[in-house]
Amino acid sequence: MTVEALPSPVRTGFPADFVWGAATAAYQIEGAAALDGRTPSIWDTFSHTPGKVRNGDTGDIAADHYHRYREDIALMSELGLGAYRFSLSWPRVRPGGQGPANRAGLDFYDRLVDELLANGVTPVATLYHWDLPQELEDEGGWTDRDTAYRFAEYAAIAAEALGDRVPTWTTLNEPWCSAFLGYGNGVHAPGRTDPVAALTAHHHLLLAHGLGTAALRSALPAGAQVSLTLNLAAVRPLSTDPGDLDAARRIDGLANRIFLDPVFHGRYPADVLADTAQLTDWAFVRDGDLAEISRPIDSLGINYYTPTVVAADDPAAPAPRQDGHAGELSPWPADRGVRFLPAEGSRTAMGWPVDADGLYELLTRLRDDLPGLPLLVTENGAAYEDYTDPSGAVHDPERVAYLHGHLSAVRRAMADGAPVRGYFLWSLLDNFEWAYGYSKRFGIVHVDFASQRRTPKDSARWYARVIRTGDLPQ
Ligand code: IFM
């Protein structure tokens, strides 16, 4: 056989314009909690409340990114990252949540964005990654409709300050967690445990998304992209029994369609309204809200970690909660009749089963449900028990395998027509993992929180190679 006659290799690579990124969030890495005019957020209050966060950890110092952002951006540049997804701290930009903007707070993001651009890394800003100013929570937080209007004002301030240099904006990160973990089962700030408050908060978060989208559009230059990031669930029924299928329908409603229907179709799903009718009549939804919420956006961000397997509940033998969220109470309003089961497969340090097919399922479902809408994987990654060995290296083969599997799933979904434009690995740095404090390490860069020393793990080198070649090593 001559060389010319050899079949061309199967193309496994990603397109040349695929966006390779990494993600972080303000409270998880910045520290500098009381510096330069920043006031407390609900996570400052929550983490300083005994018993709420493992080991009493707080984000007071975190990875000290506020002071070390240059070093961190140098790491991004070494990795070859094309984009960096970060969030702005609302109480740093607008202390107390209302009133004048804080110039010193905005200056930090100015410096950050300029340094990113100087290093060839495109900034991708998220406005809300869970750090609501405490004063707004004192007035009702996300159960108070006014919070949505305060959010839109904050969005305008941020866009006016940074919009000339930040091309992509995300309104909210994982509003499911803000509503259902924050107000439903209370494992996240502000720690409230009331299913009606959770549903009310859910609606006001979506209203904030809609009002925020309008505010961003008026302040940003033409061509800027506005997005929303959801932690949608890849819901699987345990079997095809009608009870299991109905359990899957209910959780699909409360995890997915409760967001996708209002944002993309301007309505709440009838079955979700019916499933929750014993809790609320949804009178908090006012005329005009759904039109506001369904303003067009330019892309959808998806955060994916593990699938959600459900079955019909057997009330006589209640199973332990296995939905991947810590806490005694269910975060799901009206989930009676639903049992959560672990998916098959190995587990990460979070106890979350590793199952890359779930990501493929989600991306291809969105391909079908929202034809033509560009998709971004805005978070994906894994926590493992990482440590620095005596030579100073951090070997994390499980994370490399996790990333390889999930990027293969992304590539497969793209080959099958899912319009995925980029991938943001969670996370660049080890950080404050909410109620787990510093006990869980998601970074591809190890952080020794005592010395703040950064050590790229093997996975960082592996990801740099993927970015450089645009392909996954076989
Ligand atoms: O660390 C979080 C992040 O803040 C939101 N998405 C899930 C990650 C891992 O739990």
Boltz pocket constraint, residues with backbone or C-beta under 6 A from the ligand:
constraints:
  - pocket:
      binder: B
      contacts: [[A, 25], [A, 28], [A, 174], [A, 303], [A, 379], [A, 426], [A, 432], [A, 433], [A, 434], [A, 442]]
      max_distance: 6.0
